[in-house]
Amino acid sequence: MRSTLRLLADVKPARYLQPHAPTGLTGLTTHPRPRQALLILYTTTLKKLQNIPESSVYRQATEALTKQRLKIIESTKPPGYDKWQQEVQQKVAANPDLVKAISTPSGALAGVYWTLTGRVSELEKRHYAENMETALRQIKEENEQFEKLPESNKPAVARWSTQQREDEKAEDEEESDAAAPSIELYEEPALEAAQISEIENQIGAGLIEEVIEVAEGELKLVDDMIKFKVWEELVEKPKPGQWTYFGRDRGGDAS
């Protein structure tokens, strides 16, 4: 039914789906590179699942489903894929420090990306050095002023100074994250509309864009489970009977 909605949303039947065109579902547009997105999402999910104990039922179930869907995606290659693969592999070989490849567990190519790194100019280096000298001079002056304070005021001033340094450090870390090198992906050739339809039929979970949204949510869930270590023992043990189901025959005497 949802595949039909996509076809109805496309006025002209075409060999390729128009990127970002309506899919027929509100708020969901056609993904420009769904195969590549799923390959990377599934590969990343499987890698991160290794951080969860093998005995975890969640890990076992998620691995099984992810591997099944990854196999479906890997088996469908867009027209011109072999030529594209050869070209990007040459780029990886020529620039191993800048161009990186992402491989699936089976060894297939999931994606190729390069890192955009900014180069620091001599002017920026000199500006940094001058700022460092100013900062050191300012610290020395503040220490001298602190020593001149009455002893009763020093604890409060020290606490304020410590808090200010922590706030500045947090701001610097945020700015550092924002200025991190950006990643650019070499886009693989687009799948034909018929190929996308075949993938959707094999997975059986709606449009491929819906499958991508589910994969993104699953990856975030894996991150959260690793972060909170949900497999560990509870810090506060449940009271006896806390998780007992409240059934008809468990509520005590009816009288």
Secondary structure, 3 states (H helix, E strand, C coil): CHHHHHHHHCCCCCCCCCCCCECCCCCCECCCCHHHHHHHHHHHHHHHHCCCCCCCHHHHHHHHHHHHHHHHHHHCCCCCHHHHHHHHHHHHHHCCCCEEEEECCCCCEEEEEEEECCCCCHHHHHHHHHHHHHHHHHHHHHHHHHHCCCCCCHHHHHHHHHHHHHHHHHHHHHHHHHCCCEEEECCCCCCCHHHHHHHHHHHCCCCHHHHHHHHHHHHHHHHHHHHHCCCCCCCCCCCCCCCCCCCHHHCCCCC
